[in-house]
Amino acid sequence: MLSRFFNNRNALGYLFMFPAALILIVFLTYPLGLGVWLGFTDTKIGGGGNFIGLENYAYLFDDPYARLSLFNTLFYTISASILKFILGLWLAILLNKNLPFKTFFRSVVLLPWIVPTALSALAFWWLYDSQFSVISWVLVKLGIIDTYINFLGDPWNARISTMLANVWRGIPFVAISLLAGLQTISPSLYEAAAIDGAKPWQQFRHITLPLLTPIIAVVMTFSVLFTFTDFQLIYVLTRGGPLNATHLMATMSFQRAIPGGSLGEGAALATYMIPFLLAAIMFSYFGLQRRGWQQGGDK
């Protein structure tokens, strides 16, 4: 009986998948389910809660601070993702060339990604300091500005400053991932295109971009997910200030649930993030299925 079980490929597959499935259930499915359930209750820290249906969601829908956090999150995610893609693709193409010490530069590029987020945020907090900012000091010495820039004290300055910090941290992930994709493109395609008289821009448009698109779709999906759910960078840099100008949905959810004590309200705000995350995943998935890139199919 036991030998038949181990000779059954399907049974062995389920057996090997069981530990991973158990981990997902314990550390992913259960917390997600609990969070969704709390969103339908008026649970407070240190006390029980009652089922109140959609009251939390209705309240947050009309809450100006919750709507502001949604605007901040969308601005932060869209702006940072576009910049990370443009700069990451440019860096990947540059690192794909036969440059001297290219192995060293490829390793250095990874540093912003592997440095702990809190440490990166503290470094940017010093760079953005209203009195001791090295950026403002250099600009004043060069005569470009007259007074120090209030990077984190002005709402729009703070939004842009935190977004640029996220871009600096996220570029390595995009660049190295796209570089791996560039390595799979055969040089003979470029040689044939050059013989036919194609210019570098035409080679990029008709060879590099189409063959790299599946990698771009997957990488940018992860980039959007990481950016949309960012917490550490914002919380260390600004804690959502000034005037809630940098509060993302993740940080606002934490603020309402833990310091504010309203677990149900914070869980409901976090649940509001799920449709946006699913939309990003579905956009990439159906796009890949429609084009049939992996199989080399047509539209």
Disulfide bonds with the S-S distance in Angstrom:
none
